[in-house]
Every structure is written in structure tokens, then in C-alpha cells.
């Protein structure tokens, strides 16, 4: 029987994206076929392994980019999205390895394994599209902001759920429809279709974040809305920026009463 948490740590320790994707998809399949189980808590690395390229820059040092238009601009955006998805693979398996215990409901593992599987598929689709456009992941610099959020919340499962799926991924629901429209205006239906797949899956990821935030908050005797707002104030640098995609957020079970009081 494969030890789920230990195998999740192995995904985090793999640097090459192709190997990370292969391991993530294989572990998800093993879980579904009941060849893997949570055996014991793990000791995940503080940071996942990363390939030599792309170079990682502070977020403020990243060159400005825009969607649509010329091919180089579209490549830059696809590269940035691929980097986000690579980080998202690690974030999904890290939450299992870092916070899983013998008392964790199986449904928690089901949800985050599915997220880890889908993020691996997203990265593969984006990398393949980059290749079709004459580029590769690693050709351009990328920023390390997502893993900084993971480090900030590494001590508290509620903080991790509050910030990663319910701030960062929820922000993706707000901005992705416009990005899809930009690609379509540029005549790039292939890229638009990939982003549409990512967008639909991400609604489910935000839903998983909300479902488990509410579960663990209530189990701790906390009011979920107040607990979420408290953790966002403490652990997210900045304010929540409208406009919000309220429709998609509601599809994910994310009530505007949670996030609108914290908006800019």
C-alpha cells in the first residue's frame, strides 16, 4: 500500500515539471484504485524543488505583460499561467502532506487529490500550447509569490485554506473570463479553450476550499465568516480587489458576505 502523505512529499521534492506531473497523475490514480492510503503524517519540505529555469524574481521585479495581441504577449501570459499551475500542483499535495492526520476525513483527501490531479493536467495543457507556439516553460522569468503565501500559512490549516483557494484561486475566477475573451479576440481559440477548462475546474477548487474551511472552522467552534476574514487580514498582504465574479464564486459556495467587507 502506498503511503499517501509520503508520496505527496516525493512530488514536492521533484524538480522537473514533467516528472512532477507524472507522479501527481500516478498518485491520484493509485488513490482512486485504493492502492494508496493515509498511513502516517509526513514531514514535507519547506519549499518544493524547482528546475533551474525559469529564474524566480520578486513579484515587483517581474516585467509587465498583457493578454491578447501579438504572439509574444500571448506566450508571456501562457508562461505565467503555466508557472501558477506548477505551483498549484505543489500546493495541492502540500496541504495533504502538511496537514493530513489520522483524523482527517477521507473526503478531504479525495478533494485535494482531485485538485492536484487537475492542476497537473492544466500545466501539461499549457506547456503543450507553449510548445505549439515555439516556446517552453522556463523560457521567461517567473515570480515566487504563490509559494510565499504557502510559507505564510504553513502553520495553520485554516489560514492555508483562507488564503490559497479562497483568495488566490478565487481571484482567478474574477480575471480569467476577460483573459479568455482577449485570446479569442486575438484569434487564439486553442489557448482560450485551455483557459476555459482551467476556469471551470477552478470553480471546483474554490468550492473545495470553502467546504473544508467551513468544516474545520465549525469543528473548532468558530464562526466561518469571521474566522475567514480574520485569517485573511492576518495572512494576506494587501486588499481584495473588485470587480468580483460573484456568479462563479456563488457556484463555488462562496458567499459575498465573506469577501466584500474586505474589498478595496
Secondary structure, 3 states (H helix, E strand, C coil): CEEHHHHHHHHHHCCCHHHHHHHHHHHHHHHHCCCEECCCCCCCCCCCCCCCCCCEECHHHCCCCCCCCCHHHHHHHHHHHHHHHHHHHHHHHHHHHHHCCCCCCHHHHHHHHHHHHHHHHHHHHHHHHHHHCCCCCCCCCEECHHHHHHHHCCCCHHHHHHHHHHHHHHHHHHHHHHHHHHHHHCCCHHHHHHHHHHHHHHHHHHHHHHHHHHHHHHHCCCCHHHHHHHHHHHHCCCCECCCCCHHHHHHCCCCHHHHHHHEC
